[in-house]
Amino acid sequence: MLMIEKAWEGYKKFCVPADAGETQIRETKAAFYSGFITMFEINMKMAEPGFHEMRAMNWLSDLQAEIKRYIKGMQAEKERLEKN
């Protein structure tokens, strides 16, 4: 199995409801792959000759902070929904 396909299958198993329809699965897979494509493009940009190492480190730090903010927001939303 291909690497991204394997990651998709794991994500689908964990995050997509078992009774999801074909459209939901197709659209979720498209969004999943779009995220991979975006991160691949960012990584390729950082790998270009002349891309300064400090700039790459700053990009990675910014990405990590953005991911942490997203996860924190998702956790807060989950807690909010569980209270209701």
C-alpha positions in Angstrom: 0.0 0.0 0.0 1.2 3.5 -0.7 2.3 5.7 2.2 -0.4 8.4 1.9 -3.1 5.8 1.1 -2.1 3.9 4.2 -2.3 7.1 6.3 -5.7 7.9 4.7 -7.0 4.4 5.6 -5.9 4.9 9.2 -7.5 8.4 9.3 -10.7 7.1 7.8 -10.9 4.3 10.3 -10.5 6.7 13.2 -12.3 9.8 12.0 -15.0 8.9 9.4 -18.2 7.4 10.7 -18.8 3.8 9.7 -22.1 4.8 8.1 -20.7 7.7 6.1 -22.0 8.0 2.6 -20.0 7.9 -0.6 -20.0 11.7 -0.9 -18.7 12.3 2.6 -16.0 9.7 2.2 -14.9 11.2 -1.2 -14.9 14.8 0.1 -13.1 13.8 3.3 -10.4 11.9 1.3 -10.0 14.9 -1.0 -9.5 17.2 2.0 -7.1 14.7 3.6 -5.0 14.5 0.4 -5.1 18.3 0.0 -3.5 18.6 3.4 -0.7 16.2 2.4 -0.1 18.0 -0.8 0.2 21.3 1.0 2.7 20.0 3.5 4.7 18.3 0.7 4.9 21.6 -1.2 6.0 23.4 2.0 8.7 20.7 2.6 9.9 20.9 -1.0 10.1 24.7 -0.8 12.3 24.3 2.3 14.5 21.8 0.5 15.3 24.1 -2.4 18.9 25.2 -2.7 19.5 28.5 -1.1 16.6 28.2 1.3 18.1 29.4 4.6 18.2 26.9 7.4 17.0 29.5 10.0 14.0 30.4 7.7 13.1 26.7 7.5 13.3 26.4 11.3 11.1 29.4 11.7 8.6 27.9 9.2 8.5 24.6 11.1 8.1 26.4 14.4 5.2 28.4 13.0 3.6 25.2 11.6 3.9 23.5 15.0 2.3 26.5 16.7 -0.5 26.5 14.2 -1.1 22.8 14.7 -1.1 23.2 18.5 -3.7 26.1 18.2 -5.9 23.9 16.0 -5.7 20.9 18.3 -6.4 23.1 21.3 -9.5 24.6 19.6 -10.7 21.1 18.6 -10.3 19.9 22.2 -12.2 22.9 23.5 -15.0 22.3 21.0 -15.2 18.6 22.0 -15.5 19.6 25.7 -18.2 22.1 24.8 -20.2 19.5 22.9 -19.8 17.0 25.7 -21.3 19.4 28.2 -24.4 19.8 26.1 
